[in-house]
Amino acid sequence: MKFSDLDAIFLPKSAALIGASRNPRKWGFKIGLNVIAEKFRGAFYLVNPKETEFLSRRVYPNIRDIPGAVDLAVIVIPAPLVPSALKECGAMGVKAAVVITSGFRELSPEGEKLEREITGIARDHGILLVGPNTMGIYSADVKLHALMVPVAPFPGKISFVSQSGNLGVQLLTESRSHEVGFQKFVSNGNEAMLHSEDYIEYFGGDPETRTIMIYLEGFKNPQRFLEIARRVSREKPIVLLKGGKTDSGARAALSHSGAMKSTRNISSAIFRQAGIIEVEDTTELLDAAKGFERLPVPRGPNVGIITGGGGLGVITTDACELRGLRVPPLTTGLTEDLRKIMPDFWPGGNPIDLVATGGSRVVHTCIEKLAAEPYIDAVIALGVANRARAFADTPQTIFRTLPPEMLQEKTRVIEEGDRRLAELVHEVIERHRKPIIAVSLARPGLKYEEISPIVTYPTPERAVRVLARMYQYYQLQQRKS
Amino acid sequence: MKFSDLDAIFLPKSAALIGASRNPRKWGFKIGLNVIAEKFRGAFYLVNPKETEFLSRRVYPNIRDIPGAVDLAVIVIPAPLVPSALKECGAMGVKAAVVITSGFRELSPEGEKLEREITGIARDHGILLVGPNTMGIYSADVKLHALMVPVAPFPGKISFVSQSGNLGVQLLTESRSHEVGFQKFVSNGNEAMLHSEDYIEYFGGDPETRTIMIYLEGFKNPQRFLEIARRVSREKPIVLLKGGKTDSGARAALSHSGAMKSTRNISSAIFRQAGIIEVEDTTELLDAAKGFERLPVPRGPNVGIITGGGGLGVITTDACELRGLRVPPLTTGLTEDLRKIMPDFWPGGNPIDLVATGGSRVVHTCIEKLAAEPYIDAVIALGVANRARAFADTPQTIFRTLPPEMLQEKTRVIEEGDRRLAELVHEVIERHRKPIIAVSLARPGLKYEEISPIVTYPTPERAVRVLARMYQYYQLQQRKS
C-alpha cells in the first residue's frame, strides 16, 4: 500500500461516526457535536444500533445502512468491536478510518494482538488507518473537526502531526490566542499503520500546507523519518518539538506511548542535518510555525528595530545578540534621512526610538527606509501595530468615563491607522522579501475574532526567537544548495 | 533627607495634577482621566490657569488656590515651568512630586542644568522627587493610577520599579492576562533624587508588598543598590530583569537613559550574591513574581506531576530536568495507594497520568497524597484546574449547538469542580507549605474578570521555570542563614 496520498483522511467527501451517542459524556457525542457544529463540508453519517436520533439527525443502526459512499470512518466503539466494524467499512468501500478507541497496544499484550488484527484488516481492505488510540483529526478546507475535544483553530497554512493527542489539542486550543492558523492536524496515536513520517510526506506535497509542525516522542523507523524530513524540509520548513529529551522525560514517554516506539534517541544535530528546526518549548513551536507560515525568511542576521520606547528597544537588542542576530548601527545616510522627519531630540541609532512621536508618517517612513537598506535583513517594530486590538483590551472602566462620541472617534482613528500600517507592511514585505514582525500585546479577543494582518508576537523576546529560527532555516537551506 | 518612608508618594491622602488639560491628546488629560476613572481614594485636585473644568470637575488656576492640603503633586507642565511650580508646591507643604515632564538630563546640557535646579528646589523644600521624565506611579491600596497610559492592573502583592516607563507600563498592561496583581509601581525616570534602591528599600519595609520586581538598565550607586538588595532579599524575593546585558543592548541603553546611569555592568554572579533572582525575559519577570507572591518556596528539587495526558507529562518532565529539578519515581507505598483509585490500566509512575479518568476524587487524592510525601517538594497539576475559564473560552460555535439547559448544567458542574479543587489546593498548600502549581490555558477573559484562585501558568515550561527560580531562592536563603 502506498501512503503518499492521504486525501481520504484529510479531504473526505463523506464521513461516518461509528458509535455516535446521545450521552454527552461519551466521545461518540463530543466528536459528533464538533463535526456538526463546525459544519463539515461533506456528507456526515451517524451510526449506532442503539440510537435513532442525534441533534435532530438520523442515526443509522449499521454502517451497511448508510445510503451513500463513505470515504472516512471515525470509530469510537469499544476495542473488541473494532475488527468487525472495520470489516464492514471495508465491504462498504470506506477508504480511511480514524480509530479513536483505546485499549490496544498501549494497554496490554491482548490489546497489542487486537491492534495487529485491525491493522491486518485495514491492509486487506485497503483502508488507511489513523491510530488507534488517537484524539482525532482536523482539516480546514473541508471543515472537518473530528476531535475528542471542542477545538476550533483559525484556518491557516500550518499542518501538524502530534504523537500526543492531549498535547496536540492543547496546542490547537492555545493557537487561537497565539493567532496561529492550522490547515490540517492529526493525533497519530499508536501508529499501527501510518507513522509520523507518512503525514510529513503528505503535508510536504499538500499545496495548502506551507509549514509542518511536529511533536515527536519516538520513531518507528528513524531512518525513513529522517530521509523524508530531509526531502520535505527543502521545500517547506519543518518545526519540531521533541518530547523525552532528558532521561526522566524519556522514561515518561516510554510509559506514555508504551513499547511501540523506538526508544533510540535522536540528537539535535541529526535533526539539524535533516533540515528540521528543533524548538525549545511548546510556545516556540507555535511561534516559529507562525513565522514560517506567514513571512519570508531573513537572508542575513541584521535586524533593524523600531520602538515606541527605550526599554523595549534595549531588551530586544539584548535578545537579538543572545540569539545570534545583530543590531547594526544605522548608516550615516539613513540617519540623515530620518533626522528630517524626527524631532530635534531624536538620539539616532538602532533601535530607532520613536521618542513618543508615534505619528504614522514617521512609523511608515522608518519601516520603509529600514527595509530598503541592503544591510538590513529583518525589521522588528515594537508597540506600533494592532493598536485597535490593544485599545479594545483597555480596561473599560477608564474609557467608560469618556463621552461616547470621543471614544468612537478615537476607535475610528486607531483602526484606520492599523489598516494603513498593515497595508504598508505587506507591501514592503512583498517588495523587499524581508520579514517585518510586530510586537504588541494585541490578541484576538472579544471584538477582533480573527488573526491580525501583521505578524505579531506579544513579547520582544518571542519575536526575536522566531527570527533567529528563520535565519537558522535560511542557513540550513544555503548549506544544502 | 531620608528616603526610608515614601508614603507621601505611594499612599497620599490627596493629590494634585499640575497641568490638567481638556485636550485628549495631552498627558494632562490622560493622567487626569486615569486617576478619576480608577477612583483614587484621596482628594484629587486639578490645576491649570487656562482651564476651568475637567470631566465635570473644577480646575484651579493655581496650586495656591487648592482649598486643602496636598501630599502629592503630579506635574506635566513644560520643563521650563517646573521649577516655579515646585517652589509653589513647597510653599503649600506638598510632600512629594512625580515629574512626568521630559526635556531634562535625557535631552541636553541645558536640560541637565534644569534637572539639577529642580532637584535642588525639591531638596530645599523637603519634597520627594520621582523622575523627572517618568511615566508615573500606581498604588493599589489608595487606587492611585497616575500613569500616562490607561492601565489598570489587578491589585496584588507585587511592587515594581522600572527604569523604563514604556517597558514598565507594557508589563502592567500584560499583567492582566498573566493574572499577576500589583501593589505599587513606579517608573523612576531620570532618578534625579530617588534611585531604584530607594524604592526597593521602601518596598522591603512595605507590609503590603510580598515580592519586588525590577527592570534595571544601570546604577547611580551600584554598591548601595547591592547592599540594600542583600538586606531586603532576606525578607522578600527580588526578581530582576537586566536590560543592556549584551554590548549592543548596553549601547541602546546608553542612548535610552542617557549618560545619567553608570555604564558599569554588573554580572549575574553579583546579583546572585545579593540574593537577587535574575530572570531571562519579560515573561519570566511576571511569571516568577507571581509565583513568589502567591506560593511557598519548594524546599527541595523533587517535583510530583499530575497530568491529564501523556505528552504534557513528558515535556513537563523534560523541562524539570533541564532546569535542575527532578521528577523522582513514586514510592511503592504511594503507587499501591493510587492503584486503589485508578483504573486497572493505569501505568503507574511520576508523572501520574490520569489516563482520562479525570474524576475529581482521583485528582484530589493524587494532589493530597503527592504533597504529603516527604520526598516530594512541589506539585505541578496539568490540565485539571480552572476548567470553567477554559470552557468559557471554548469556541462558542460548538456549544451554541447544544440545548441551553445542557450548557447551563455543564457550566454549573465545572464551576463547582473548580471551586472544590481550589479549596483543596489552598488547604494542602497551607498544611504542607509546598507549592502547588496548575497549568491551564485559562486566563482572565470575558466572564472571569479576576485572578484565578489557583496559581496557574499557560504552559508547562513556564510553570517549571518558575518552580526552578523559587528553588534557587530557597537555596540562596539557606546559604545565607
Interface residues (C-beta under 8 A of the other chain):
Chain A: P24 L33 N34 I36 A37 E38 L55 G103 L107 S108 P150 V151 A152 S162 Q163 S164 G165 N166 L167 G168 Q170 T173 E174 R176 S177 Y215 E217 L241 G243 G244 K245 T246 D247 S248 G249 R251 A252 A253 S255 H256 S257 E280 D281 T282 T283 G308 G309 G310 G311 L312 G313 V314 I315 T317 D318 A319 C320 E321 L322 R326 V327 F345 P347 G348 G349 P351 D353 G383 A390 D393 T394 P395 T397 I398 F399 R400 T401 L402 M406 K410 L441 R443 L446 P458 T459 P460 E461 R462
Chain B: P24 L33 N34 I36 A37 E38 L55 G103 L107 S108 P150 V151 A152 S162 Q163 S164 G165 N166 L167 G168 Q170 T173 E174 R176 S177 Y215 E217 L241 G243 G244 K245 T246 D247 S248 G249 R251 A252 A253 S255 H256 S257 E280 D281 T282 T283 T307 G308 G309 G310 G311 L312 G313 V314 I315 T317 D318 A319 C320 E321 L322 R326 V327 F345 P347 G348 G349 P351 D353 G383 A390 D393 T394 P395 T397 I398 F399 R400 T401 L402 M406 K410 L441 R443 L446 P458 T459 P460 E461 R462
